Amino acid sequence: MSPIHVPLRLRLAIGGLSAFFAFIAAETGVRALDGNAFPNLAIFAMEGGTITLRVSACQSLRRPDGLVYPVCTDTTGARTHGDWLIVGDSQVLGLGVRGEDTFAARLGATGYGVPGYGVVDTLAAADRLVRAHLPTGLVLVLNQANDWDEGERPIEARYAVRGGWLVNRDHADGPGAWFWASPFSNSHLLVQAFRRLSPAPDLAGTAGLAPATAVHGVTVAFAARIEAFSAAHPDLRTLVAFLPADAATSEARAAVSPLTWSGRPWADAALRDDLAAALGPIPLVDLVEPLRDPAGFLDGDFHLSEAGHARVAEALRRPMGLTAAP
């Protein structure tokens, strides 16, 4: 019996369909395993020349320990809403925990946090939100793990948005950015594969863990910006919260911190004291002591855990004039 001749076009079609169905099966399996959640946030937007989170958006994220939690924003781009306004970066947003577990939610406050924001961005966001919503007071959270690295460079000078993802500005037009801007970045399978092929983020040389004298100029610049903001809003009660890097809270936490450090950062209060002195009459809430317990941060991550958010909320409650949980 002579072999059946299969046209090349039909062979290619069969091969293509086989690959397509294999991909669909693999994608379905990966989505089932990760709870249909991405490991990173993908709801960033560029609005009016400023990087923000999309308003009225929602995305499921998955922690390394398997917890799946939603991050949802309201019509202002905040995750929680209340009388006080708390502004900052991913620590204020509460990456790694559910919305109701964030310290902003525990305080009944508006929590406006955008991953990647520095002091310049946070103050600009606070100015917009204060003028629009007239909150009772403002808490500006300075994150030792990030803010001194970012200095006075706005987020747009450091990052770009591609397909809802935040990408490094230095690679904003490279192959990686093309992937994140393409429909392929909606595939859980391809995102997982691409992340494994991409180099790990470099956390070495965290400026906030360097000697305070090395970043004194940045500290003074921060204080000047905060004082200018306070002067522009004289009727608004403004507090600054110093949120330590996890390695600066205890020797036990430093031993497991993902941050690179030298010396004994858990015993060095120079940066906090330098900031307090530069701020002058603006109150500084020190969050180092409430976070001495290593359990205040997530395993393998420098973001606050549920326990850490609870302790920060309790530390801020009295300075904000709140006497009981909402």
Long-range contacts (C-beta under 8 A, 24 or more apart in sequence): 23-189, 26-189, 27-187, 27-188, 27-189, 30-188, 30-189, 30-192, 31-188, 34-62, 34-68, 34-188, 34-192, 35-60, 35-62, 35-66, 35-68, 36-60, 36-68, 36-188, 37-61, 37-62, 37-68, 37-69, 38-62, 38-188, 38-191, 39-64, 39-191, 39-192, 39-195, 40-165, 40-195, 41-71, 41-95, 41-115, 41-166, 42-163, 42-164, 42-165, 42-185, 43-71, 43-73, 43-164, 44-161, 44-164, 44-165, 44-166, 45-161, 45-164, 46-161, 49-156, 50-121, 50-124, 50-155, 50-156, 51-114, 51-116, 51-121, 51-155, 51-156, 51-159, 51-161, 51-166, 52-77, 52-114, 52-125, 53-77, 53-93, 53-114, 54-164, 61-95, 63-96, 63-298, 64-299, 64-300, 64-301, 65-299, 69-96, 69-97, 69-98, 69-99, 70-98, 70-99, 71-95, 71-99, 72-99, 76-110, 76-112, 76-129, 76-132, 76-133, 77-112, 77-114, 78-110, 78-111, 78-112, 78-129, 79-104, 79-105, 79-111, 79-112, 79-113, 80-104, 80-105, 80-109, 80-110, 80-111, 81-110, 82-107, 82-108, 82-109, 82-110, 82-326, 83-108, 83-109, 83-110, 83-135, 83-136, 84-108, 84-109, 84-110, 84-135, 84-136, 84-137, 84-138, 84-139, 84-320, 85-109, 85-110, 85-112, 85-126, 85-129, 85-130, 85-133, 85-135, 85-137, 85-138, 85-139, 86-110, 86-111, 86-112, 86-113, 86-138, 86-139, 86-141, 87-112, 87-113, 87-122, 87-123, 87-125, 87-126, 87-129, 87-138, 87-139, 87-140, 87-141, 88-112, 88-113, 88-117, 88-122, 88-140, 88-141, 88-142, 88-143, 88-243, 89-113, 89-114, 89-115, 89-116, 89-117, 89-118, 89-122, 89-141, 89-143, 89-146, 89-147, 90-114, 90-115, 90-116, 90-303, 91-141, 91-143, 91-243, 91-303, 91-304, 92-141, 94-304, 94-309, 95-303, 96-298, 96-301, 96-303, 96-304, 96-305, 97-304, 97-305, 97-306, 97-309, 101-306, 101-309, 101-310, 102-309, 103-304, 103-309, 103-310, 103-312, 103-313, 103-316, 106-309, 106-310, 106-313, 106-325, 106-326, 107-313, 107-316, 107-317, 107-320, 107-322, 107-326, 108-322, 108-326, 109-139, 109-320, 110-135, 113-141, 114-155, 115-166, 116-155, 116-158, 116-159, 116-166, 117-155, 118-146, 118-147, 118-150, 118-151, 118-152, 118-153, 118-154, 118-155, 119-147, 119-150, 119-152, 119-222, 119-225, 119-226, 120-150, 120-152, 120-153, 120-154, 120-225, 121-154, 121-155, 123-225, 123-226, 123-229, 124-154, 126-229, 127-229, 127-232, 127-233, 130-233, 130-236, 135-236, 136-237, 137-236, 137-237, 137-238, 137-239, 137-320, 137-321, 138-233, 138-236, 138-237, 138-238, 138-239, 139-239, 139-240, 139-241, 139-285, 139-316, 139-320, 140-226, 140-238, 140-239, 140-240, 140-241, 141-240, 141-241, 141-243, 142-222, 142-240, 142-241, 142-242, 142-243, 142-275, 143-208, 143-243, 143-245, 144-208, 144-209, 144-242, 144-243, 144-244, 144-245, 144-248, 144-271, 145-206, 145-208, 145-243, 145-245, 145-246, 145-259, 145-302, 146-208, 147-208, 147-222, 148-206, 148-207, 148-208, 148-210, 148-215, 148-218, 148-219, 148-271, 149-206, 149-207, 149-208, 151-207, 151-218, 151-221, 152-218, 152-221, 152-225, 203-258, 203-259, 203-260, 204-260, 205-260, 206-245, 206-259, 206-260, 206-261, 208-245, 208-248, 208-271, 209-245, 209-247, 209-248, 209-259, 209-260, 209-261, 209-262, 209-265, 211-268, 211-270, 212-268, 212-270, 212-271, 212-273, 212-274, 213-270, 215-271, 216-274, 219-271, 219-274, 219-275, 219-278, 220-278, 222-275, 222-278, 223-275, 223-278, 223-279, 223-280, 223-282, 224-278, 226-279, 226-282, 227-279, 227-280, 227-282, 230-282, 238-282, 239-282, 239-283, 239-284, 239-285, 239-316, 239-319, 239-320, 240-275, 240-279, 240-282, 240-283, 240-284, 240-285, 241-284, 241-285, 241-287, 241-312, 241-316, 242-272, 242-275, 242-276, 242-284, 242-285, 242-286, 242-287, 242-288, 243-287, 243-312, 244-272, 244-287, 244-288, 244-291, 245-302, 246-291, 246-294, 246-296, 246-297, 246-302, 247-302, 248-288, 249-288, 249-291, 249-292, 249-294, 249-296, 249-297, 250-292, 250-293, 250-294, 252-294, 253-294, 253-296, 253-297, 256-294, 256-299, 256-300, 257-302, 258-300, 258-301, 258-302, 259-302, 283-319, 285-315, 285-316, 285-319, 287-312, 287-315, 289-315, 290-314, 290-315
